[in-house]
């Protein structure tokens, strides 16, 4: 038989390659953990859960990774009552059906919207560039008497190099067809003042229920910018909010205020470089004021601002006045709820914190009818303390768990192959 021509050194290299350990990619140490929370259910049937700070911190921004699961691992469909990002509609003008002017007293205008229309703010356009004028607004429908909506609101115009105008008036949410707007004459006004235009911003739906959050705040005085900077930490990356309200000790003031939200990077912070500088985006601008009058104090301390963020910043424009004495700031947060149908004898938990999950699609969203009625019939459930669940890393191969055995075996194989090679070379 012909002799096989296998070189011993080549055989050694091949065996060593087969024995080399296989590399396995482990789960990154900074991957976000999932969250699991037991649900306390008082009775079977419809159960409503109010979302809290931990949900807004750990869940996806769109809440698409929320899942309700029973003890058997079955998913329970749910209905989510969530405040969506509002589409800001354009201001619209409406038919002025009457104008009137009383010398030295003021001017007024009546509007007809043609039918009920939901609204909560009025945008005026007035003559003059230096004023502080009181505004009274009334509303009614056909064959009704006038109802006073606003009695002590103020509008302002500031002249000079840093000119500004604040002519938006907040009104209680209403759907009156007719409005009557009266603007009072101020001491420094000319004899005749005019309402040049009145506009509104229509709303698609009523404002959601709100709760007041009192976050910790940090106050910094910017002397060069003539501003007071107030930072508010809401405690969760995607905390929804709809406005802020200030608590001030000063008896009399007028200030313009800008509301900004801090941009939050997604994912874990980088380790190989310095953190990027903090960036803020503009949300809203308005005024706060307080004026004592003979019949009481007139004030407006709320600013509307809608969004989702962890940190808000208020920029109070002091101009050349001293800074205000800020005692506190409340953030008005909308109430968002989740409702599902609990079966008799089943235990449920809410899970979230898995960004790879897509938003679920349930028939319940199209078959429930009026969601508000369905939610109103639900009993209150309670979310228990969150439990962080980190995905288990893959099992490490034995070659990495026992490296001494591996290298000992390799040395033994090399010794055997060396001895065989030596004998072959002698023969």
JOLIN-V318089 format. One record per residue. N is the residue number from 1. RES is the residue in one small letter. D_CENTER is the distance of its C-alpha to the mean C-alpha in Angstrom with 1 decimal. Layout:
n->N res->RES d_center->D_CENTER
n->N res->RES d_center->D_CENTER
//
This chain:
n->1 res->x d_center->83.0
n->2 res->x d_center->81.2
n->3 res->x d_center->79.5
n->4 res->x d_center->75.6
n->5 res->x d_center->74.5
n->6 res->x d_center->71.1
n->7 res->x d_center->70.6
n->8 res->x d_center->69.7
n->9 res->x d_center->67.2
n->10 res->x d_center->65.2
n->11 res->x d_center->65.1
n->12 res->x d_center->63.7
n->13 res->x d_center->60.8
n->14 res->x d_center->60.0
n->15 res->x d_center->59.9
n->16 res->x d_center->57.7
n->17 res->x d_center->55.2
n->18 res->x d_center->55.0
n->19 res->x d_center->54.5
n->20 res->x d_center->51.6
n->21 res->x d_center->48.3
n->22 res->x d_center->45.6
n->23 res->x d_center->42.3
n->24 res->x d_center->39.2
n->25 res->x d_center->35.6
n->26 res->x d_center->33.6
n->27 res->x d_center->30.0
n->28 res->x d_center->28.2
n->29 res->x d_center->27.8
n->30 res->x d_center->24.2
n->31 res->x d_center->22.9
n->32 res->x d_center->20.0
n->33 res->x d_center->21.3
n->34 res->x d_center->20.6
n->35 res->x d_center->19.7
n->36 res->x d_center->22.0
n->37 res->x d_center->21.8
n->38 res->x d_center->24.7
n->39 res->x d_center->24.2
n->40 res->x d_center->26.5
n->41 res->x d_center->27.9
n->42 res->x d_center->30.2
n->43 res->x d_center->32.0
n->44 res->x d_center->32.1
n->45 res->x d_center->30.5
n->46 res->x d_center->27.1
n->47 res->x d_center->24.6
n->48 res->x d_center->21.1
n->49 res->x d_center->18.5
n->50 res->x d_center->15.6
n->51 res->x d_center->12.7
n->52 res->x d_center->12.2
n->53 res->x d_center->10.9
n->54 res->x d_center->13.1
n->55 res->x d_center->11.7
n->56 res->x d_center->8.1
n->57 res->x d_center->10.2
n->58 res->x d_center->12.9
n->59 res->x d_center->12.1
n->60 res->x d_center->11.4
n->61 res->x d_center->8.1
n->62 res->x d_center->9.8
n->63 res->x d_center->11.2
n->64 res->x d_center->14.6
n->65 res->x d_center->16.3
n->66 res->x d_center->16.5
n->67 res->x d_center->20.3
n->68 res->x d_center->22.5
n->69 res->x d_center->25.9
n->70 res->x d_center->29.1
n->71 res->x d_center->31.8
n->72 res->x d_center->33.6
n->73 res->x d_center->30.7
n->74 res->x d_center->30.3
n->75 res->x d_center->26.9
n->76 res->x d_center->26.2
n->77 res->x d_center->24.5
n->78 res->x d_center->21.5
n->79 res->x d_center->19.7
n->80 res->x d_center->15.9
n->81 res->x d_center->14.7
n->82 res->x d_center->11.2
n->83 res->x d_center->9.7
n->84 res->x d_center->9.8
n->85 res->x d_center->8.9
n->86 res->x d_center->11.7
n->87 res->x d_center->14.8
n->88 res->x d_center->16.2
n->89 res->x d_center->19.8
n->90 res->x d_center->22.7
n->91 res->x d_center->24.5
n->92 res->x d_center->27.7
n->93 res->x d_center->31.0
n->94 res->x d_center->33.2
n->95 res->x d_center->36.8
n->96 res->x d_center->38.1
n->97 res->x d_center->41.0
n->98 res->x d_center->42.3
n->99 res->x d_center->42.4
n->100 res->x d_center->44.2
n->101 res->x d_center->45.0
n->102 res->x d_center->46.8
n->103 res->x d_center->48.3
n->104 res->x d_center->46.9
n->105 res->x d_center->44.5
n->106 res->x d_center->41.8
n->107 res->x d_center->40.9
n->108 res->x d_center->39.2
n->109 res->x d_center->38.1
n->110 res->x d_center->37.7
n->111 res->x d_center->35.6
n->112 res->x d_center->36.0
n->113 res->x d_center->33.1
n->114 res->x d_center->35.4
n->115 res->x d_center->33.7
n->116 res->x d_center->30.7
n->117 res->x d_center->27.5
n->118 res->x d_center->24.1
n->119 res->x d_center->23.0
n->120 res->x d_center->21.5
n->121 res->x d_center->22.4
n->122 res->x d_center->25.7
n->123 res->x d_center->26.3
n->124 res->x d_center->29.8
n->125 res->x d_center->32.1
n->126 res->x d_center->34.9
n->127 res->x d_center->38.0
n->128 res->x d_center->38.4
n->129 res->x d_center->36.6
n->130 res->x d_center->37.0
n->131 res->x d_center->36.2
n->132 res->x d_center->34.4
n->133 res->x d_center->34.9
n->134 res->x d_center->34.1
n->135 res->x d_center->32.8
n->136 res->x d_center->33.7
n->137 res->x d_center->32.2
n->138 res->x d_center->33.8
n->139 res->x d_center->33.2
n->140 res->x d_center->35.4
n->141 res->x d_center->36.3
n->142 res->x d_center->39.9
n->143 res->x d_center->42.5
n->144 res->x d_center->40.2
n->145 res->x d_center->40.5
n->146 res->x d_center->38.0
n->147 res->x d_center->35.1
n->148 res->x d_center->33.7
n->149 res->x d_center->30.0
n->150 res->x d_center->29.8
n->151 res->x d_center->32.6
n->152 res->x d_center->31.7
n->153 res->x d_center->29.1
n->154 res->x d_center->30.0
n->155 res->x d_center->29.7
n->156 res->x d_center->30.7
n->157 res->x d_center->32.2
n->158 res->x d_center->32.9
n->159 res->x d_center->35.7
n->160 res->x d_center->36.7
n->161 res->x d_center->35.6
n->162 res->x d_center->31.9
n->163 res->x d_center->32.0
n->164 res->x d_center->29.0
n->165 res->x d_center->28.6
n->166 res->x d_center->26.3
n->167 res->x d_center->27.4
n->168 res->x d_center->24.4
n->169 res->x d_center->25.0
n->170 res->x d_center->22.5
n->171 res->x d_center->24.3
n->172 res->x d_center->23.8
n->173 res->x d_center->22.5
n->174 res->x d_center->25.7
n->175 res->x d_center->27.6
n->176 res->x d_center->30.9
n->177 res->x d_center->33.1
n->178 res->x d_center->34.8
n->179 res->x d_center->33.5
n->180 res->x d_center->35.7
n->181 res->x d_center->34.5
n->182 res->x d_center->36.7
n->183 res->x d_center->36.3
n->184 res->x d_center->38.6
n->185 res->x d_center->41.0
n->186 res->x d_center->40.2
n->187 res->x d_center->43.2
n->188 res->x d_center->43.0
n->189 res->x d_center->42.6
n->190 res->x d_center->45.4
n->191 res->x d_center->47.4
n->192 res->x d_center->45.5
n->193 res->x d_center->41.7
n->194 res->x d_center->40.1
n->195 res->x d_center->37.0
n->196 res->x d_center->36.8
n->197 res->x d_center->34.0
n->198 res->x d_center->31.4
n->199 res->x d_center->28.4
n->200 res->x d_center->25.4
n->201 res->x d_center->22.2
n->202 res->x d_center->22.5
n->203 res->x d_center->19.8
n->204 res->x d_center->19.8
n->205 res->x d_center->18.8
n->206 res->x d_center->18.6
n->207 res->x d_center->15.7
n->208 res->x d_center->14.3
n->209 res->x d_center->15.3
n->210 res->x d_center->13.5
n->211 res->x d_center->14.1
n->212 res->x d_center->14.4
n->213 res->x d_center->13.2
n->214 res->x d_center->15.6
n->215 res->x d_center->14.4
n->216 res->x d_center->17.1
n->217 res->x d_center->17.7
n->218 res->x d_center->19.9
n->219 res->x d_center->22.0
n->220 res->x d_center->24.0
n->221 res->x d_center->26.5
n->222 res->x d_center->27.0
n->223 res->x d_center->30.6
n->224 res->x d_center->31.2
n->225 res->x d_center->28.2
n->226 res->x d_center->28.9
n->227 res->x d_center->25.3
n->228 res->x d_center->23.6
n->229 res->x d_center->20.5
n->230 res->x d_center->18.2
n->231 res->x d_center->15.6
n->232 res->x d_center->13.2
n->233 res->x d_center->12.2
n->234 res->x d_center->9.6
n->235 res->x d_center->11.1
n->236 res->x d_center->8.7
n->237 res->x d_center->7.5
n->238 res->x d_center->4.4
n->239 res->x d_center->4.1
n->240 res->x d_center->3.2
n->241 res->x d_center->5.8
n->242 res->x d_center->8.8
n->243 res->x d_center->11.2
n->244 res->x d_center->13.2
n->245 res->x d_center->16.8
n->246 res->x d_center->19.4
n->247 res->x d_center->22.5
n->248 res->x d_center->25.4
n->249 res->x d_center->29.0
n->250 res->x d_center->30.6
n->251 res->x d_center->32.8
n->252 res->x d_center->32.5
n->253 res->x d_center->30.2
n->254 res->x d_center->28.4
n->255 res->x d_center->25.7
n->256 res->x d_center->23.4
n->257 res->x d_center->19.9
n->258 res->x d_center->17.4
n->259 res->x d_center->13.7
n->260 res->x d_center->12.3
n->261 res->x d_center->9.4
n->262 res->x d_center->10.9
n->263 res->x d_center->11.2
n->264 res->x d_center->11.3
n->265 res->x d_center->14.2
n->266 res->x d_center->14.2
n->267 res->x d_center->16.9
n->268 res->x d_center->19.3
n->269 res->x d_center->20.3
n->270 res->x d_center->23.5
n->271 res->x d_center->26.7
n->272 res->x d_center->29.3
n->273 res->x d_center->28.0
n->274 res->x d_center->26.4
n->275 res->x d_center->22.6
n->276 res->x d_center->21.4
n->277 res->x d_center->20.9
n->278 res->x d_center->17.5
n->279 res->x d_center->16.1
n->280 res->x d_center->14.1
n->281 res->x d_center->13.2
n->282 res->x d_center->14.0
n->283 res->x d_center->11.8
n->284 res->x d_center->14.3
n->285 res->x d_center->17.7
n->286 res->x d_center->19.8
n->287 res->x d_center->22.5
n->288 res->x d_center->23.1
n->289 res->x d_center->26.7
n->290 res->x d_center->29.3
n->291 res->x d_center->32.9
n->292 res->x d_center->35.7
n->293 res->x d_center->38.0
n->294 res->x d_center->41.1
n->295 res->x d_center->39.4
n->296 res->x d_center->36.3
n->297 res->x d_center->33.3
n->298 res->x d_center->31.0
n->299 res->x d_center->27.5
n->300 res->x d_center->24.0
n->301 res->x d_center->21.4
n->302 res->x d_center->18.0
n->303 res->x d_center->15.9
n->304 res->x d_center->13.6
n->305 res->x d_center->10.5
n->306 res->x d_center->7.7
n->307 res->x d_center->4.5
n->308 res->x d_center->1.2
n->309 res->x d_center->4.4
n->310 res->x d_center->7.4
n->311 res->x d_center->9.7
n->312 res->x d_center->10.3
n->313 res->x d_center->13.8
n->314 res->x d_center->16.0
n->315 res->x d_center->19.3
n->316 res->x d_center->21.9
n->317 res->x d_center->24.8
n->318 res->x d_center->28.0
n->319 res->x d_center->30.5
n->320 res->x d_center->33.8
n->321 res->x d_center->33.0
n->322 res->x d_center->32.4
n->323 res->x d_center->28.9
n->324 res->x d_center->27.6
n->325 res->x d_center->27.8
n->326 res->x d_center->24.2
n->327 res->x d_center->24.3
n->328 res->x d_center->20.7
n->329 res->x d_center->17.3
n->330 res->x d_center->15.2
n->331 res->x d_center->11.5
n->332 res->x d_center->11.4
n->333 res->x d_center->8.9
n->334 res->x d_center->9.7
n->335 res->x d_center->11.9
n->336 res->x d_center->11.5
n->337 res->x d_center->14.8
n->338 res->x d_center->16.9
n->339 res->x d_center->20.7
n->340 res->x d_center->23.6
n->341 res->x d_center->27.4
n->342 res->x d_center->29.0
n->343 res->x d_center->32.7
n->344 res->x d_center->35.4
n->345 res->x d_center->36.0
n->346 res->x d_center->33.0
n->347 res->x d_center->30.6
n->348 res->x d_center->27.0
n->349 res->x d_center->24.2
n->350 res->x d_center->20.6
n->351 res->x d_center->20.0
n->352 res->x d_center->17.1
n->353 res->x d_center->16.5
n->354 res->x d_center->18.7
n->355 res->x d_center->17.1
n->356 res->x d_center->20.4
n->357 res->x d_center->20.1
n->358 res->x d_center->19.5
n->359 res->x d_center->17.9
n->360 res->x d_center->20.7
n->361 res->x d_center->22.7
n->362 res->x d_center->24.5
n->363 res->x d_center->27.1
n->364 res->x d_center->25.6
n->365 res->x d_center->23.0
n->366 res->x d_center->26.1
n->367 res->x d_center->28.6
n->368 res->x d_center->27.0
n->369 res->x d_center->27.7
n->370 res->x d_center->25.6
n->371 res->x d_center->22.4
n->372 res->x d_center->22.2
n->373 res->x d_center->25.8
n->374 res->x d_center->25.4
n->375 res->x d_center->22.6
n->376 res->x d_center->24.6
n->377 res->x d_center->27.5
n->378 res->x d_center->25.7
n->379 res->x d_center->26.5
n->380 res->x d_center->23.9
n->381 res->x d_center->23.5
n->382 res->x d_center->22.3
n->383 res->x d_center->20.6
n->384 res->x d_center->22.8
n->385 res->x d_center->22.1
n->386 res->x d_center->20.6
n->387 res->x d_center->23.2
n->388 res->x d_center->22.6
n->389 res->x d_center->24.8
n->390 res->x d_center->25.7
n->391 res->x d_center->27.6
n->392 res->x d_center->31.3
n->393 res->x d_center->32.8
n->394 res->x d_center->35.8
n->395 res->x d_center->39.2
n->396 res->x d_center->40.9
n->397 res->x d_center->44.4
n->398 res->x d_center->47.5
n->399 res->x d_center->48.5
n->400 res->x d_center->45.6
n->401 res->x d_center->45.9
n->402 res->x d_center->49.7
n->403 res->x d_center->50.4
n->404 res->x d_center->53.8
n->405 res->x d_center->55.2
n->406 res->x d_center->54.1
n->407 res->x d_center->55.8
n->408 res->x d_center->58.8
n->409 res->x d_center->59.2
n->410 res->x d_center->58.9
n->411 res->x d_center->61.6
n->412 res->x d_center->63.9
n->413 res->x d_center->63.6
n->414 res->x d_center->64.3
n->415 res->x d_center->67.4
n->416 res->x d_center->68.7
n->417 res->x d_center->68.2
n->418 res->x d_center->69.9
n->419 res->x d_center->72.9
n->420 res->x d_center->73.2
n->421 res->x d_center->73.1
n->422 res->x d_center->75.8
n->423 res->x d_center->78.1
n->424 res->x d_center->77.7
n->425 res->x d_center->78.5
n->426 res->x d_center->81.7
n->427 res->x d_center->83.0
//
